[in-house]
């Protein structure tokens, strides 16, 4: 039952009003609505109304009927259905994630059906979003209502610009809710700025990105030759770790680096190490794969989430001058060049197993800032990598170091992958000699023996031919026309033309 409360009017007379006390839930909702309106700005078209006290004050010359018409018009105007839209420079699933976080945090305490009290003529679709390397979460997508604004329908969607599909929120409701609606928009924008799903994380170039598990790589077990390591450190990792210093020295804020080397030289490991360093320093890391990911969309995402490292694997797939797609690499670097004008910190690292296939236009000065070869290990780092990949206590380190020259010679020309395999074989040799007393320690002879056993495998790999390249569309059309002419055209007529095609 509503409680009766006695109030004294301004003329000193006592009057009684029935005033219903708000429930606890309604007080919470009213407080939330007030905060949303404060965040979004004052309500529309109420500048002419001054609230306070128990009297209604009218302008000196305004008649009562004029005041009534004004208030009626204002009330009608504020109830008019209006559409609002806010666009965000973030990918759609990032926006859905941020919106879910905001609504769950702000409105989750309100007592409604379910966690959020979603309802409406269109229930929101629940989509599964990757939220970490091994985790997913369901977030709403589509139309929904929120408890504090039951007369406003929100809808999560996308808008399209030069960067591709980006996140947007649309709201339909009375104009009187304008401030509260913009309050919701601002909360989502701040959530994206401070708690983005993708910024400062490592993921691949899929439309629905999968996060990279950076815990799978132990830096202590990744070793390069001294020259390769110093080149990686200076040209790839220093721009990430010391971006502010380089910026203060006037160094370019965008860089492109090419890593090349055969199988097992550590290009993929370089990607994972770079991803670890990027995330540690607040950079975004995107792993892109030609033929799998849209590289131009990946580059657009890098601009959105800068500072960013983009790691393009097997770039020769789109830069081979013998393929029709060779101009794709040029377009990619043209897109990358455009970043410089925007003053963004973006580092592009390209890898290839076949440096000879890279189009010469890519390696000219101004396109690539550094070309780093990853190859066989030098003697000191061969020994270091062997010891790093044998469990502590299972190696006679004194014997191995005392015969380091012989160990290094046995592994000469081996890439990091072969050295790691040699360590594994040495462990198996030692286990094969195990007795009841345990596994004997690995010595230099074990490592030399395991390295020699891999020599034939290395020769086979170096001599093996790779899968033949499929003919391009241009080549197939060329052959088809030539064969057709040979079948249907008299030799005397087509000789010159056929000769021309055969050149």
Order of alpha helices (4+ residues) and beta strands (2+ residues): beta-beta-alpha-alpha-beta-alpha-beta-beta-beta-beta-beta-alpha-beta-alpha-alpha-alpha-beta-alpha-beta-alpha-beta-alpha-alpha-beta-beta-alpha-alpha-alpha-alpha-alpha-alpha-alpha
